[in-house]
Amino acid sequence: MTRELAPDTAPSQGLTPALERNIKALVDRRKRKEAEANTEQKLADAITRFTGSMPFVYLHLFVFGFWIVANVHLVPGVPAWDESFVILAMVASVEAIFLSTFVLISQNRMAAEADKRADLDLQISLLTENELTQVVTLLNQMASRLGIEPDAQAALREASRDIAPERVLDKIEEAQG
């Protein structure tokens, strides 16, 4: 007897139910984190999003273009107010200070999230390493009881040894420094 899944629970083509569950969990977590962000973070992200868009570029082309054209006396009936462009330079400088601050705020938050994901990746890798070591140890024991000498016995013995991640990090640091 085959079981039909409802259309909303049917797995996507090529994806396992576990993978779909994991994707949904990650999307839900990301939405929850965005909802938990405080007002300042939301404001900084919104400003960063807008300043990294083409409408922002068009706005600047228009405003700065008009400012320049008007102050070189190319717009009839509009008196020049900044012929040396000192005010324009000051406005652009202050804007750059604030925009770079908003971008740094957003980048700091994204870096903290990336660090959390890296920690999760490391923990999953360590768990996987430990589980694989246990599987190889079990396979070695089974082979021994059955009297089977694997062709790659030395490699299997090596794979059945636990690895100390802190020692691996020490070796990497030694090699780099």
C-alpha positions in Angstrom: 0.0 0.0 0.0 1.5 3.3 -1.1 0.9 6.4 1.0 0.0 9.6 -0.8 1.3 12.8 0.7 -0.8 16.0 0.7 0.6 18.5 -1.8 1.8 20.8 1.0 3.8 18.0 2.7 5.1 16.3 -0.5 8.9 16.5 -0.6 10.3 18.7 -3.4 11.9 16.8 -6.2 15.4 15.7 -5.3 15.2 16.8 -1.6 14.8 14.4 1.3 12.2 15.2 4.0 15.1 15.7 6.5 16.7 18.3 4.2 13.4 20.1 3.7 12.9 20.1 7.5 16.4 21.6 8.0 15.9 24.3 5.3 12.6 25.3 6.9 14.2 25.4 10.4 17.0 27.6 9.1 14.6 30.0 7.3 12.4 30.1 10.5 15.5 30.8 12.6 16.7 33.6 10.3 13.2 35.2 10.4 13.1 34.9 14.2 16.5 36.6 14.5 15.4 39.4 12.2 12.3 39.9 14.3 14.4 40.0 17.5 16.7 42.7 16.2 16.4 45.9 18.1 15.3 49.2 16.5 18.8 50.5 16.0 19.8 47.3 14.2 16.7 47.4 12.0 17.4 51.0 11.2 21.1 50.4 10.4 20.1 47.5 8.2 17.4 49.5 6.3 19.8 52.4 5.7 22.6 50.0 4.6 20.1 48.2 2.2 18.9 51.5 0.7 22.4 53.0 0.4 23.5 49.9 -1.4 20.8 50.2 -4.1 20.5 51.8 -7.5 17.8 54.3 -6.3 20.4 55.7 -3.9 22.8 56.1 -6.8 20.2 57.8 -8.9 19.2 60.1 -6.0 22.9 61.2 -5.7 23.3 61.6 -9.4 20.3 64.0 -9.4 21.1 65.9 -6.2 24.9 66.3 -6.8 24.4 66.8 -10.5 21.9 69.6 -9.9 24.1 71.1 -7.2 27.1 71.2 -9.5 25.2 72.4 -12.6 23.4 75.1 -10.6 26.6 76.4 -9.0 28.4 76.7 -12.3 25.6 79.0 -13.5 24.1 76.5 -16.0 20.5 76.7 -14.6 18.8 79.9 -15.6 17.0 81.7 -12.8 18.8 79.7 -10.0 21.4 81.7 -8.2 24.6 79.9 -7.2 24.9 79.2 -3.5 28.1 77.2 -3.3 30.4 78.3 -6.1 33.5 76.9 -4.5 31.7 73.6 -3.7 32.9 73.7 0.0 29.4 73.1 1.3 29.0 70.2 -1.2 32.3 68.7 0.0 31.2 69.0 3.6 27.8 67.5 3.0 29.4 64.5 1.1 32.0 64.1 3.9 29.4 64.0 6.7 27.2 61.7 4.7 30.2 59.3 4.1 31.0 59.3 7.8 27.4 58.3 8.7 27.0 55.8 5.9 30.3 54.0 6.7 29.1 53.8 10.4 25.8 52.2 9.4 27.6 49.8 7.1 30.0 48.8 9.9 27.1 48.3 12.3 25.5 45.9 9.8 28.8 44.2 9.1 29.5 43.6 12.8 26.1 42.0 13.2 26.6 39.8 10.2 30.1 38.8 11.4 28.7 37.8 14.7 26.1 35.6 12.9 28.9 34.2 10.7 30.9 33.3 13.8 27.9 31.5 15.3 27.4 29.5 12.0 31.2 28.7 12.0 30.9 27.4 15.6 27.9 25.3 14.6 29.8 23.9 11.6 32.8 23.0 13.8 30.5 21.3 16.4 28.8 19.3 13.7 32.2 18.3 12.1 33.5 17.2 15.5 30.4 15.2 16.2 30.6 13.6 12.7 34.3 12.8 13.3 33.5 11.2 16.6 30.7 9.1 15.1 32.8 8.0 12.2 35.6 7.0 14.5 33.1 4.8 16.5 31.8 3.3 13.2 35.3 2.4 12.1 36.1 0.9 15.5 33.0 -1.2 15.3 33.9 -2.3 11.7 37.4 -3.2 12.9 35.9 -5.3 15.7 33.5 -7.0 13.3 36.2 -7.8 10.9 38.4 -9.2 13.7 35.6 -11.5 14.9 34.9 -12.7 11.4 38.6 -13.3 10.8 38.7 -10.8 7.9 41.9 -9.0 7.2 41.0 -5.7 5.4 43.3 -4.6 2.7 43.5 -1.1 4.2 44.0 -2.4 7.8 46.6 0.3 8.7 44.3 3.1 7.4 41.4 1.6 9.3 43.5 1.5 12.5 44.4 5.2 11.9 40.8 6.1 11.2 39.7 4.5 14.5 41.8 6.8 16.6 40.1 9.8 18.2 41.3 13.2 17.1 41.9 16.0 19.5 40.6 19.2 17.8 42.6 21.5 20.0 45.8 19.6 19.0 44.9 20.0 15.3 44.4 23.8 15.8 47.8 23.9 17.6 49.5 22.2 14.6 47.8 24.6 12.2 49.0 27.6 14.2 52.5 26.1 14.4 52.6 25.6 10.6 51.4 29.1 9.9 53.7 30.9 12.3 
